[in-house]
């Protein structure tokens, strides 16, 4: 059981790392991608960072989470990321949540929920059974970034 001081420290840490994921999401937006960013932290250090690259790579699987998982696995030299936390600006889709589950990431922290495509709607049991998913970290900033990107896309058409 965490003390109130430990909870406060965890919240501050989660917000600090989510801001790094937001930096990645902003890079995606600058590149004309859907602005989603992800980082993976292992023992307090960022070991992987990525943002959506589906357009530039012409690859529907090039989601921020997928790219970050690959980078983290390469960095650690193994496919299981059991000592890691994934921070992502938007709730993972079922594809990404499946990969997160296979990688056995025990803690997933996301900003904005995704009612249309999020894993909680379509595949709520896809994460590893012991995984903890925490939503709503810097939720407003994450949601606003997405809304602005889609508003810009609708105006351009």
PyMOL commands that set and color helices and strands:
alter all, ss='L'
color gray80, all
select helices_A, chain A and resi 4-30+54-57+64-76+94-102+119-122+139-156
alter helices_A, ss='H'
color red, helices_A
select strands_A, chain A and resi 37-42+45-51+84-90+107-112+132-134
alter strands_A, ss='S'
color yellow, strands_A
deselect
rebuild
show_as cartoon
